[in-house]
């Protein structure tokens, strides 16, 4: 049986956007039943059976929060192909019919690794029950 894939988005060069990536060792140890894969949010995402699960940095939240509505993602200004981001990619996949369901575990940028790991682990364990 293959492990469910959870994509980790972030930029290791930006402190405010690197927490999901820094969580990988702890998540892998705490939840070996999942396959955590680091991706660049502009990469080609491949929904499995029309679904994606993602952990990403979300601004203006205080704790880990689950988002399932792509419409909640604000469009960022797009002046060139370098400006395409996760939101654009998800909306495009939905529009062409490849993406039916997305679950984004939003992590606030200032949350400690310990607290973020605890909150995400608790939420992910619930989907395995």
NUPA-467237 format. One record per atom (N, C-alpha, C, O): residue in three letters; residue number from 1; chain; x, y, z. Coordinates in pm, whole numbers, plus 50000, padded with zeros to 5 digits. Each point is the difference from the previous one (the first is absolute). Layout:
['ALA', NUM, 'A', [X, Y, Z]]
...
***
This chain:
['UNK', 1, 'A', [50084, 49881, 50000]]
['UNK', 1, 'A', [49916, 50119, 50000]]
['UNK', 1, 'A', [50088, 50125, 50000]]
['UNK', 1, 'A', [50092, 50011, 50081]]
['UNK', 2, 'A', [49881, 50082, 49829]]
['UNK', 2, 'A', [50080, 50121, 49994]]
['UNK', 2, 'A', [49953, 50099, 50107]]
['UNK', 2, 'A', [49882, 50008, 50034]]
['UNK', 3, 'A', [50213, 50067, 50016]]
['UNK', 3, 'A', [49970, 50099, 50103]]
['UNK', 3, 'A', [49935, 50122, 49935]]
['UNK', 3, 'A', [50037, 50038, 49889]]
['UNK', 4, 'A', [49866, 50024, 50180]]
['UNK', 4, 'A', [49945, 50126, 49950]]
['UNK', 4, 'A', [50109, 50106, 49995]]
['UNK', 4, 'A', [50085, 50009, 50089]]
['UNK', 5, 'A', [49912, 50072, 49805]]
['UNK', 5, 'A', [50100, 50105, 49981]]
['UNK', 5, 'A', [49948, 50132, 50057]]
['UNK', 5, 'A', [49886, 50039, 49976]]
['UNK', 6, 'A', [50201, 50027, 50100]]
['UNK', 6, 'A', [49971, 50135, 50048]]
['UNK', 6, 'A', [50116, 50087, 49952]]
['UNK', 6, 'A', [50116, 49976, 50034]]
['UNK', 7, 'A', [49849, 50126, 49887]]
['UNK', 7, 'A', [50102, 50090, 49946]]
['UNK', 7, 'A', [50030, 50112, 50098]]
['UNK', 7, 'A', [49910, 50056, 50062]]
['UNK', 8, 'A', [50218, 49976, 49952]]
['UNK', 8, 'A', [50046, 50109, 50086]]
['UNK', 8, 'A', [50050, 50113, 49911]]
['UNK', 8, 'A', [50094, 49982, 49922]]
['UNK', 9, 'A', [49842, 50134, 50089]]
['UNK', 9, 'A', [50039, 50116, 49920]]
['UNK', 9, 'A', [50072, 50101, 50087]]
['UNK', 9, 'A', [49974, 50010, 50120]]
['UNK', 10, 'A', [50115, 50063, 49820]]
['UNK', 10, 'A', [50070, 50104, 50072]]
['UNK', 10, 'A', [50127, 50039, 49928]]
['UNK', 10, 'A', [50038, 49939, 49900]]
['UNK', 11, 'A', [50025, 50162, 50154]]
['UNK', 11, 'A', [50125, 50048, 49944]]
['UNK', 11, 'A', [50105, 49995, 50110]]
['UNK', 11, 'A', [49991, 50076, 50097]]
['UNK', 12, 'A', [50109, 49837, 49891]]
['UNK', 12, 'A', [50100, 49988, 50106]]
['UNK', 12, 'A', [50085, 50126, 50019]]
['UNK', 12, 'A', [50067, 50015, 50102]]
['UNK', 13, 'A', [49930, 50074, 49800]]
['UNK', 13, 'A', [50080, 50122, 50009]]
['UNK', 13, 'A', [49929, 50113, 50072]]
['UNK', 13, 'A', [50062, 50101, 50034]]
['UNK', 14, 'A', [49809, 49884, 49990]]
['UNK', 14, 'A', [49922, 50104, 50067]]
['UNK', 14, 'A', [49949, 49947, 50134]]
['UNK', 14, 'A', [49921, 49906, 50004]]
['UNK', 15, 'A', [50124, 50154, 50105]]
['UNK', 15, 'A', [49964, 49952, 50133]]
['UNK', 15, 'A', [49848, 49992, 50019]]
['UNK', 15, 'A', [49951, 49905, 50061]]
['UNK', 16, 'A', [49976, 50193, 49888]]
['UNK', 16, 'A', [49855, 50002, 50021]]
['UNK', 16, 'A', [49927, 49894, 49916]]
['UNK', 16, 'A', [49881, 49976, 50022]]
['UNK', 17, 'A', [50188, 49962, 49883]]
['UNK', 17, 'A', [49934, 49904, 49911]]
['UNK', 17, 'A', [50064, 49861, 50006]]
['UNK', 17, 'A', [49973, 49917, 49913]]
['UNK', 18, 'A', [50109, 50057, 50188]]
['UNK', 18, 'A', [50073, 49873, 50002]]
['UNK', 18, 'A', [49949, 49899, 50103]]
['UNK', 18, 'A', [50045, 49886, 50001]]
['UNK', 19, 'A', [49862, 50153, 50085]]
['UNK', 19, 'A', [49956, 49910, 50106]]
['UNK', 19, 'A', [49948, 49866, 49949]]
['UNK', 19, 'A', [50039, 49897, 50056]]
['UNK', 20, 'A', [49876, 50098, 49841]]
['UNK', 20, 'A', [49956, 49867, 49954]]
['UNK', 20, 'A', [50116, 49908, 49963]]
['UNK', 20, 'A', [49993, 49879, 50023]]
['UNK', 21, 'A', [50111, 50176, 49919]]
['UNK', 21, 'A', [50116, 49919, 49961]]
['UNK', 21, 'A', [50078, 49953, 50123]]
['UNK', 21, 'A', [50050, 49887, 50003]]
['UNK', 22, 'A', [49960, 50200, 50098]]
['UNK', 22, 'A', [50074, 49964, 50121]]
['UNK', 22, 'A', [49924, 49897, 50084]]
['UNK', 22, 'A', [50059, 49939, 50090]]
['UNK', 23, 'A', [49813, 50042, 49883]]
['UNK', 23, 'A', [49920, 49902, 50072]]
['UNK', 23, 'A', [50020, 49856, 49950]]
['UNK', 23, 'A', [49962, 49905, 50068]]
['UNK', 24, 'A', [50096, 50080, 49815]]
['UNK', 24, 'A', [50008, 49869, 49937]]
['UNK', 24, 'A', [50062, 49891, 50089]]
['UNK', 24, 'A', [49941, 49893, 50011]]
['UNK', 25, 'A', [50174, 50130, 50052]]
['UNK', 25, 'A', [50057, 49891, 50083]]
['UNK', 25, 'A', [49905, 49956, 50112]]
['UNK', 25, 'A', [49984, 49881, 50025]]
['UNK', 26, 'A', [49955, 50214, 50043]]
['UNK', 26, 'A', [49909, 49967, 50109]]
['UNK', 26, 'A', [49874, 49931, 49951]]
['UNK', 26, 'A', [49951, 49907, 50064]]
['UNK', 27, 'A', [49997, 50139, 49823]]
['UNK', 27, 'A', [49880, 49938, 49943]]
['UNK', 27, 'A', [50028, 49857, 49955]]
['UNK', 27, 'A', [49921, 49909, 50024]]
['UNK', 28, 'A', [50192, 50072, 49911]]
['UNK', 28, 'A', [50038, 49868, 49951]]
['UNK', 28, 'A', [50014, 49901, 50117]]
['UNK', 28, 'A', [49960, 49884, 49989]]
['UNK', 29, 'A', [50096, 50164, 50121]]
['UNK', 29, 'A', [50017, 49913, 50117]]
['UNK', 29, 'A', [49867, 49973, 50069]]
['UNK', 29, 'A', [49971, 49887, 50038]]
['UNK', 30, 'A', [49947, 50217, 49979]]
['UNK', 30, 'A', [49873, 49987, 50073]]
['UNK', 30, 'A', [49893, 49929, 49919]]
['UNK', 30, 'A', [49912, 49934, 50057]]
['UNK', 31, 'A', [50093, 50079, 49810]]
['UNK', 31, 'A', [49895, 49946, 49914]]
['UNK', 31, 'A', [50059, 49920, 49884]]
['UNK', 31, 'A', [49991, 50042, 49885]]
['UNK', 32, 'A', [50071, 49844, 50145]]
['UNK', 32, 'A', [50064, 49922, 49894]]
['UNK', 32, 'A', [49902, 49942, 49898]]
['UNK', 32, 'A', [50042, 49949, 49896]]
['UNK', 33, 'A', [49829, 50058, 50132]]
['UNK', 33, 'A', [49899, 49948, 49908]]
['UNK', 33, 'A', [49976, 50093, 49882]]
['UNK', 33, 'A', [49926, 49965, 49907]]
['UNK', 34, 'A', [50136, 50155, 50095]]
['UNK', 34, 'A', [49988, 50096, 49890]]
['UNK', 34, 'A', [50134, 50016, 49931]]
['UNK', 34, 'A', [50105, 49975, 50060]]
['UNK', 35, 'A', [49891, 50068, 49815]]
['UNK', 35, 'A', [50120, 50032, 49924]]
['UNK', 35, 'A', [50003, 50152, 49983]]
['UNK', 35, 'A', [49921, 50055, 49924]]
['UNK', 36, 'A', [50170, 50012, 50147]]
['UNK', 36, 'A', [50011, 50146, 49994]]
['UNK', 36, 'A', [50102, 50037, 49893]]
['UNK', 36, 'A', [50116, 49959, 50005]]
['UNK', 37, 'A', [49838, 50119, 49897]]
['UNK', 37, 'A', [50084, 50036, 49886]]
['UNK', 37, 'A', [50009, 50152, 49989]]
['UNK', 37, 'A', [49898, 50069, 49992]]
['UNK', 38, 'A', [50225, 49982, 50006]]
['UNK', 38, 'A', [50022, 50144, 49982]]
['UNK', 38, 'A', [49983, 50034, 49853]]
['UNK', 38, 'A', [50053, 49931, 49913]]
['UNK', 39, 'A', [49872, 50175, 50061]]
['UNK', 39, 'A', [49983, 50045, 49862]]
['UNK', 39, 'A', [50009, 50151, 49993]]
['UNK', 39, 'A', [49978, 50071, 50098]]
['UNK', 40, 'A', [50055, 49976, 49785]]
['UNK', 40, 'A', [49989, 50141, 49968]]
['UNK', 40, 'A', [49855, 50020, 49956]]
['UNK', 40, 'A', [49951, 49924, 49917]]
['UNK', 41, 'A', [49980, 50177, 50136]]
['UNK', 41, 'A', [49858, 50015, 49968]]
['UNK', 41, 'A', [49969, 50026, 49853]]
['UNK', 41, 'A', [49884, 49996, 49959]]
['UNK', 42, 'A', [50219, 50032, 49962]]
['UNK', 42, 'A', [49975, 50021, 49858]]
['UNK', 42, 'A', [50028, 49875, 49917]]
['UNK', 42, 'A', [49983, 50001, 49879]]
['UNK', 43, 'A', [50060, 49892, 50188]]
['UNK', 43, 'A', [50024, 49875, 49930]]
['UNK', 43, 'A', [49868, 49942, 49952]]
['UNK', 43, 'A', [49892, 50041, 50042]]
['UNK', 44, 'A', [50119, 49863, 49869]]
['UNK', 44, 'A', [49881, 49930, 49954]]
['UNK', 44, 'A', [49951, 49909, 50111]]
['UNK', 44, 'A', [50065, 49902, 50036]]
['UNK', 45, 'A', [49820, 50132, 50019]]
['UNK', 45, 'A', [49939, 49916, 50102]]
['UNK', 45, 'A', [49919, 49892, 49931]]
['UNK', 45, 'A', [49939, 50024, 49896]]
['UNK', 46, 'A', [50062, 49858, 50161]]
['UNK', 46, 'A', [49929, 49887, 49941]]
['UNK', 46, 'A', [49899, 49946, 50100]]
['UNK', 46, 'A', [50033, 49915, 50082]]
['UNK', 47, 'A', [49843, 50135, 49912]]
['UNK', 47, 'A', [49898, 49948, 50091]]
['UNK', 47, 'A', [49983, 49849, 49981]]
['UNK', 47, 'A', [50003, 49949, 49888]]
['UNK', 48, 'A', [49979, 49982, 50223]]
['UNK', 48, 'A', [49974, 49857, 49997]]
['UNK', 48, 'A', [49851, 49981, 50020]]
['UNK', 48, 'A', [49944, 50040, 50103]]
['UNK', 49, 'A', [49991, 49900, 49799]]
['UNK', 49, 'A', [49854, 49986, 50001]]
['UNK', 49, 'A', [49932, 50136, 50019]]
['UNK', 49, 'A', [49896, 50009, 50065]]
['UNK', 50, 'A', [50164, 50095, 49877]]
['UNK', 50, 'A', [49941, 50133, 50004]]
['UNK', 50, 'A', [50021, 50074, 50132]]
['UNK', 50, 'A', [49936, 50102, 50023]]
['UNK', 51, 'A', [50152, 49846, 50064]]
['UNK', 51, 'A', [50018, 50061, 50132]]
['UNK', 51, 'A', [50146, 50035, 50028]]
['UNK', 51, 'A', [50092, 49933, 49955]]
['UNK', 52, 'A', [49926, 50176, 50121]]
['UNK', 52, 'A', [50131, 50042, 50047]]
['UNK', 52, 'A', [49990, 50037, 50148]]
['UNK', 52, 'A', [49900, 50055, 50045]]
['UNK', 53, 'A', [50206, 49912, 50029]]
['UNK', 53, 'A', [50013, 50044, 50139]]
['UNK', 53, 'A', [50132, 50074, 50010]]
['UNK', 53, 'A', [50104, 49949, 49958]]
['UNK', 54, 'A', [49891, 50172, 50100]]
['UNK', 54, 'A', [50115, 50090, 50000]]
['UNK', 54, 'A', [50015, 50063, 50138]]
['UNK', 54, 'A', [49901, 50029, 50066]]
['UNK', 55, 'A', [50223, 49992, 49976]]
['UNK', 55, 'A', [50030, 50081, 50117]]
['UNK', 55, 'A', [50076, 50121, 49948]]
['UNK', 55, 'A', [50102, 49986, 49934]]
['UNK', 56, 'A', [49846, 50134, 50097]]
['UNK', 56, 'A', [50061, 50123, 49948]]
['UNK', 56, 'A', [49986, 50111, 50103]]
['UNK', 56, 'A', [49916, 49993, 50090]]
['UNK', 57, 'A', [50167, 50108, 49896]]
['UNK', 57, 'A', [49992, 50119, 50085]]
['UNK', 57, 'A', [49880, 50083, 49961]]
['UNK', 57, 'A', [49976, 50026, 49882]]
['UNK', 58, 'A', [49948, 50017, 50218]]
['UNK', 58, 'A', [49885, 50087, 49977]]
['UNK', 58, 'A', [50014, 50120, 50093]]
['UNK', 58, 'A', [50018, 49984, 50121]]
['UNK', 59, 'A', [49973, 50133, 49824]]
['UNK', 59, 'A', [50009, 50122, 50080]]
['UNK', 59, 'A', [49867, 50030, 50067]]
['UNK', 59, 'A', [49895, 49953, 49955]]
['UNK', 60, 'A', [50109, 50124, 50151]]
['UNK', 60, 'A', [49881, 50050, 50070]]
['UNK', 60, 'A', [49918, 49891, 50069]]
['UNK', 60, 'A', [49878, 50013, 50012]]
['UNK', 61, 'A', [50188, 49881, 50034]]
['UNK', 61, 'A', [49935, 49901, 50085]]
['UNK', 61, 'A', [50090, 49980, 50123]]
['UNK', 61, 'A', [50119, 50030, 49994]]
['UNK', 62, 'A', [49823, 49921, 50116]]
['UNK', 62, 'A', [50077, 49984, 50124]]
['UNK', 62, 'A', [50037, 49855, 50031]]
['UNK', 62, 'A', [50097, 49975, 50072]]
['UNK', 63, 'A', [49828, 49932, 49873]]
['UNK', 63, 'A', [50024, 49857, 50021]]
['UNK', 63, 'A', [49983, 49928, 49868]]
['UNK', 63, 'A', [49953, 50058, 49902]]
['UNK', 64, 'A', [50086, 49816, 50096]]
['UNK', 64, 'A', [49982, 49920, 49878]]
['UNK', 64, 'A', [49852, 49994, 49969]]
['UNK', 64, 'A', [49917, 49974, 50087]]
['UNK', 65, 'A', [50050, 50051, 49788]]
['UNK', 65, 'A', [49861, 50004, 49957]]
['UNK', 65, 'A', [49988, 49923, 49868]]
['UNK', 65, 'A', [50089, 50003, 49916]]
['UNK', 66, 'A', [49798, 49927, 50069]]
['UNK', 66, 'A', [49975, 49924, 49878]]
['UNK', 66, 'A', [49918, 50084, 49903]]
['UNK', 66, 'A', [49898, 50059, 50037]]
['UNK', 67, 'A', [50147, 49945, 49837]]
['UNK', 67, 'A', [49930, 50070, 49893]]
['UNK', 67, 'A', [49964, 49898, 49892]]
['UNK', 67, 'A', [50084, 49920, 49960]]
['UNK', 68, 'A', [49792, 50084, 49995]]
['UNK', 68, 'A', [49958, 49908, 49894]]
['UNK', 68, 'A', [49938, 50074, 49882]]
['UNK', 68, 'A', [49965, 49938, 49899]]
['UNK', 69, 'A', [50022, 50192, 50112]]
['UNK', 69, 'A', [49937, 50081, 49895]]
['UNK', 69, 'A', [50107, 50080, 49926]]
['UNK', 69, 'A', [50055, 50097, 50054]]
['UNK', 70, 'A', [49974, 49864, 49824]]
['UNK', 70, 'A', [50101, 50071, 49921]]
['UNK', 70, 'A', [49960, 50146, 49979]]
['UNK', 70, 'A', [50087, 50086, 49983]]
['UNK', 71, 'A', [49785, 49941, 50019]]
['UNK', 71, 'A', [49953, 50138, 49983]]
['UNK', 71, 'A', [50047, 50094, 50109]]
['UNK', 71, 'A', [49998, 50121, 49982]]
['UNK', 72, 'A', [50045, 49825, 50133]]
['UNK', 72, 'A', [50051, 50083, 50109]]
['UNK', 72, 'A', [50141, 50051, 49973]]
['UNK', 72, 'A', [50047, 50091, 50068]]
['UNK', 73, 'A', [50020, 49851, 49834]]
['UNK', 73, 'A', [50137, 50040, 49971]]
['UNK', 73, 'A', [49998, 50130, 49920]]
['UNK', 73, 'A', [49938, 50009, 49894]]
['UNK', 74, 'A', [50131, 50091, 50159]]
['UNK', 74, 'A', [50008, 50129, 49931]]
['UNK', 74, 'A', [50097, 49989, 49884]]
['UNK', 74, 'A', [50106, 49940, 50010]]
['UNK', 75, 'A', [49854, 50120, 49879]]
['UNK', 75, 'A', [50089, 50004, 49884]]
['UNK', 75, 'A', [50112, 50100, 50024]]
['UNK', 75, 'A', [49976, 50112, 50046]]
['UNK', 76, 'A', [50144, 49846, 49923]]
['UNK', 76, 'A', [50112, 50093, 50010]]
['UNK', 76, 'A', [50019, 50068, 49865]]
['UNK', 76, 'A', [49959, 49947, 49897]]
['UNK', 77, 'A', [50102, 50172, 50103]]
['UNK', 77, 'A', [50025, 50067, 49872]]
['UNK', 77, 'A', [50086, 49912, 49909]]
['UNK', 77, 'A', [50096, 49938, 50045]]
['UNK', 78, 'A', [49868, 50059, 49827]]
['UNK', 78, 'A', [50074, 49917, 49906]]
['UNK', 78, 'A', [50044, 50086, 49882]]
['UNK', 78, 'A', [49919, 50043, 49917]]
['UNK', 79, 'A', [50210, 49979, 50079]]
['UNK', 79, 'A', [50057, 50083, 49893]]
['UNK', 79, 'A', [50080, 49916, 49901]]
['UNK', 79, 'A', [50020, 50039, 49885]]
['UNK', 80, 'A', [50025, 49844, 50162]]
['UNK', 80, 'A', [50075, 49911, 49913]]
['UNK', 80, 'A', [49979, 49857, 50050]]
['UNK', 80, 'A', [49933, 49979, 50101]]
['UNK', 81, 'A', [50123, 49924, 49829]]
['UNK', 81, 'A', [49987, 49861, 50042]]
['UNK', 81, 'A', [50066, 49974, 50135]]
['UNK', 81, 'A', [49968, 49900, 50066]]
['UNK', 82, 'A', [50123, 50187, 49976]]
['UNK', 82, 'A', [50066, 49984, 50130]]
['UNK', 82, 'A', [49906, 50031, 50115]]
['UNK', 82, 'A', [50030, 49968, 50115]]
['UNK', 83, 'A', [49856, 50094, 49856]]
['UNK', 83, 'A', [49906, 50038, 50104]]
['UNK', 83, 'A', [49892, 49896, 50026]]
['UNK', 83, 'A', [49914, 50021, 50086]]
['UNK', 84, 'A', [50089, 49869, 49844]]
['UNK', 84, 'A', [49901, 49895, 50022]]
['UNK', 84, 'A', [50031, 49932, 50132]]
['UNK', 84, 'A', [50115, 49972, 50031]]
['UNK', 85, 'A', [49780, 50000, 50047]]
['UNK', 85, 'A', [50019, 49942, 50132]]
['UNK', 85, 'A', [49907, 49882, 50022]]
['UNK', 85, 'A', [49933, 49955, 49907]]
['UNK', 86, 'A', [50064, 49995, 50215]]
['UNK', 86, 'A', [49918, 49883, 50031]]
['UNK', 86, 'A', [49853, 50027, 49971]]
['UNK', 86, 'A', [49932, 49915, 49943]]
['UNK', 87, 'A', [50018, 50201, 50097]]
['UNK', 87, 'A', [49860, 50033, 49976]]
['UNK', 87, 'A', [49964, 49993, 49852]]
['UNK', 87, 'A', [49898, 49943, 49963]]
['UNK', 88, 'A', [50186, 50115, 49954]]
['UNK', 88, 'A', [49977, 49997, 49856]]
['UNK', 88, 'A', [50000, 49856, 49950]]
['UNK', 88, 'A', [49913, 49960, 49922]]
['UNK', 89, 'A', [50185, 49963, 50123]]
['UNK', 89, 'A', [50013, 49861, 49957]]
['UNK', 89, 'A', [49876, 49919, 50039]]
['UNK', 89, 'A', [49947, 49924, 49918]]
['UNK', 90, 'A', [50006, 50091, 50206]]
['UNK', 90, 'A', [49882, 49926, 50045]]
['UNK', 90, 'A', [49875, 50040, 49922]]
['UNK', 90, 'A', [49921, 49915, 49962]]
['UNK', 91, 'A', [50063, 50214, 50015]]
['UNK', 91, 'A', [49882, 50048, 49926]]
['UNK', 91, 'A', [50002, 49950, 49856]]
['UNK', 91, 'A', [49896, 49968, 49943]]
['UNK', 92, 'A', [50223, 50026, 49998]]
['UNK', 92, 'A', [50013, 49948, 49864]]
['UNK', 92, 'A', [49965, 49851, 49996]]
['UNK', 92, 'A', [49926, 49957, 49912]]
['UNK', 93, 'A', [50126, 49966, 50182]]
['UNK', 93, 'A', [49969, 49857, 50005]]
['UNK', 93, 'A', [49850, 49976, 50020]]
['UNK', 93, 'A', [49943, 49908, 49942]]
['UNK', 94, 'A', [49994, 50176, 50139]]
['UNK', 94, 'A', [49856, 49987, 50021]]
['UNK', 94, 'A', [49924, 50035, 49872]]
['UNK', 94, 'A', [49903, 49932, 49964]]
['UNK', 95, 'A', [50140, 50171, 49970]]
['UNK', 95, 'A', [49931, 50045, 49879]]
['UNK', 95, 'A', [50006, 49896, 49888]]
['UNK', 95, 'A', [49904, 49983, 49926]]
['UNK', 96, 'A', [50208, 49948, 50062]]
['UNK', 96, 'A', [50012, 49900, 49894]]
['UNK', 96, 'A', [49945, 49863, 50043]]
['UNK', 96, 'A', [50004, 49904, 49923]]
['UNK', 97, 'A', [49946, 50090, 50200]]
['UNK', 97, 'A', [49932, 49879, 50046]]
['UNK', 97, 'A', [50089, 49893, 50060]]
['UNK', 97, 'A', [49954, 49889, 50028]]
['UNK', 98, 'A', [50174, 50143, 49994]]
['UNK', 98, 'A', [50092, 49902, 50056]]
['UNK', 98, 'A', [49991, 49994, 50152]]
['UNK', 98, 'A', [50026, 49896, 50060]]
['UNK', 99, 'A', [49936, 50216, 50001]]
['UNK', 99, 'A', [49994, 50009, 50146]]
['UNK', 99, 'A', [49854, 50010, 50044]]
['UNK', 99, 'A', [49929, 50093, 49963]]
['UNK', 100, 'A', [50029, 49811, 50116]]
['UNK', 100, 'A', [49862, 49998, 50052]]
['UNK', 100, 'A', [49995, 50042, 50146]]
['UNK', 100, 'A', [49902, 50059, 50045]]
['UNK', 101, 'A', [50204, 49909, 50030]]
['UNK', 101, 'A', [50001, 50028, 50145]]
['UNK', 101, 'A', [50141, 50035, 50043]]
['UNK', 101, 'A', [50096, 49933, 49963]]
['UNK', 102, 'A', [49916, 50173, 50116]]
['UNK', 102, 'A', [50129, 50037, 50058]]
['UNK', 102, 'A', [49982, 50024, 50149]]
['UNK', 102, 'A', [49900, 50056, 50044]]
['UNK', 103, 'A', [50198, 49900, 50031]]
['UNK', 103, 'A', [50004, 50028, 50143]]
['UNK', 103, 'A', [50135, 50065, 50027]]
['UNK', 103, 'A', [50105, 49940, 49978]]
['UNK', 104, 'A', [49890, 50184, 50070]]
['UNK', 104, 'A', [50122, 50073, 50033]]
['UNK', 104, 'A', [50005, 50019, 50150]]
['UNK', 104, 'A', [49910, 50058, 50060]]
['UNK', 105, 'A', [50196, 49892, 50000]]
['UNK', 105, 'A', [50025, 50024, 50141]]
['UNK', 105, 'A', [50084, 50127, 50007]]
['UNK', 105, 'A', [50120, 49998, 49972]]
['UNK', 106, 'A', [49816, 50111, 50064]]
['UNK', 106, 'A', [50067, 50129, 50006]]
['UNK', 106, 'A', [50075, 50017, 50129]]
['UNK', 106, 'A', [49945, 49981, 50109]]
['UNK', 107, 'A', [50182, 50055, 49880]]
['UNK', 107, 'A', [50086, 50019, 50116]]
['UNK', 107, 'A', [50036, 50148, 50009]]
['UNK', 107, 'A', [50052, 50057, 49904]]
['UNK', 108, 'A', [49921, 50008, 50211]]
['UNK', 108, 'A', [50042, 50139, 50012]]
['UNK', 108, 'A', [50153, 50010, 50005]]
['UNK', 108, 'A', [50066, 49913, 50056]]
['UNK', 109, 'A', [49990, 50191, 49885]]
['UNK', 109, 'A', [50146, 50008, 49989]]
['UNK', 109, 'A', [50073, 50012, 50133]]
['UNK', 109, 'A', [50117, 49962, 50008]]
['UNK', 110, 'A', [49819, 50090, 50095]]
['UNK', 110, 'A', [50069, 50025, 50127]]
['UNK', 110, 'A', [49977, 49892, 50105]]
['UNK', 110, 'A', [50044, 50015, 50114]]
['UNK', 111, 'A', [49889, 49877, 49851]]
['UNK', 111, 'A', [49975, 49892, 50094]]
['UNK', 111, 'A', [50130, 49922, 50024]]
['UNK', 111, 'A', [50078, 49981, 49906]]
['UNK', 112, 'A', [49944, 49975, 50215]]
['UNK', 112, 'A', [50122, 49922, 50027]]
['UNK', 112, 'A', [49987, 49862, 49934]]
['UNK', 112, 'A', [49890, 49952, 49974]]
['UNK', 113, 'A', [50223, 49987, 49999]]
['UNK', 113, 'A', [50001, 49867, 49938]]
['UNK', 113, 'A', [49925, 49901, 50089]]
['UNK', 113, 'A', [49923, 49918, 49951]]
['UNK', 114, 'A', [50100, 50091, 50179]]
['UNK', 114, 'A', [49937, 49906, 50094]]
['UNK', 114, 'A', [49848, 50011, 49996]]
['UNK', 114, 'A', [49931, 49898, 49991]]
['UNK', 115, 'A', [50017, 50223, 50015]]
['UNK', 115, 'A', [49855, 50021, 49999]]
['UNK', 115, 'A', [49941, 49962, 49865]]
['UNK', 115, 'A', [49897, 49933, 49994]]
['UNK', 116, 'A', [50167, 50108, 49898]]
['UNK', 116, 'A', [49951, 49967, 49866]]
['UNK', 116, 'A', [49997, 49849, 49979]]
['UNK', 116, 'A', [49902, 49946, 49949]]
['UNK', 117, 'A', [50204, 49987, 50092]]
['UNK', 117, 'A', [50007, 49855, 49986]]
['UNK', 117, 'A', [49889, 49931, 50080]]
['UNK', 117, 'A', [49937, 49907, 49950]]
['UNK', 118, 'A', [50040, 50139, 50170]]
['UNK', 118, 'A', [49894, 49944, 50085]]
['UNK', 118, 'A', [49863, 50018, 49936]]
['UNK', 118, 'A', [49921, 49906, 49993]]
['UNK', 119, 'A', [50052, 50215, 49959]]
['UNK', 119, 'A', [49868, 50030, 49942]]
['UNK', 119, 'A', [49977, 49921, 49871]]
['UNK', 119, 'A', [49893, 49943, 49981]]
['UNK', 120, 'A', [50206, 50052, 49932]]
['UNK', 120, 'A', [49984, 49928, 49873]]
['UNK', 120, 'A', [49989, 49850, 50025]]
['UNK', 120, 'A', [49918, 49933, 49938]]
['UNK', 121, 'A', [50164, 50015, 50152]]
['UNK', 121, 'A', [49995, 49858, 50031]]
['UNK', 121, 'A', [49861, 49960, 50050]]
['UNK', 121, 'A', [49945, 49898, 49958]]
['UNK', 122, 'A', [50000, 50182, 50131]]
['UNK', 122, 'A', [49866, 49973, 50052]]
['UNK', 122, 'A', [49897, 49997, 49888]]
['UNK', 122, 'A', [49915, 49911, 49994]]
['UNK', 123, 'A', [50091, 50188, 49915]]
['UNK', 123, 'A', [49904, 50007, 49890]]
['UNK', 123, 'A', [50016, 49884, 49902]]
['UNK', 123, 'A', [49901, 49943, 49955]]
['UNK', 124, 'A', [50221, 50022, 50013]]
['UNK', 124, 'A', [50024, 49893, 49904]]
['UNK', 124, 'A', [49965, 49863, 50057]]
['UNK', 124, 'A', [49957, 49911, 49925]]
['UNK', 125, 'A', [50060, 50069, 50204]]
['UNK', 125, 'A', [49962, 49874, 50062]]
['UNK', 125, 'A', [49849, 49978, 49989]]
['UNK', 125, 'A', [49954, 49886, 49990]]
['UNK', 126, 'A', [49970, 50223, 50012]]
['UNK', 126, 'A', [49854, 49989, 49991]]
['UNK', 126, 'A', [49955, 49944, 49865]]
['UNK', 126, 'A', [49900, 49929, 49994]]
['UNK', 127, 'A', [50172, 50103, 49899]]
['UNK', 127, 'A', [49957, 49951, 49869]]
['UNK', 127, 'A', [50036, 49853, 49981]]
['UNK', 127, 'A', [49948, 49935, 49909]]
['UNK', 128, 'A', [50140, 50012, 50174]]
['UNK', 128, 'A', [50037, 49859, 49991]]
['UNK', 128, 'A', [49908, 49911, 50082]]
['UNK', 128, 'A', [50002, 49878, 49984]]
['UNK', 129, 'A', [49916, 50182, 50103]]
['UNK', 129, 'A', [49909, 49921, 50085]]
['UNK', 129, 'A', [49878, 49955, 49924]]
['UNK', 129, 'A', [49913, 49933, 50056]]
***
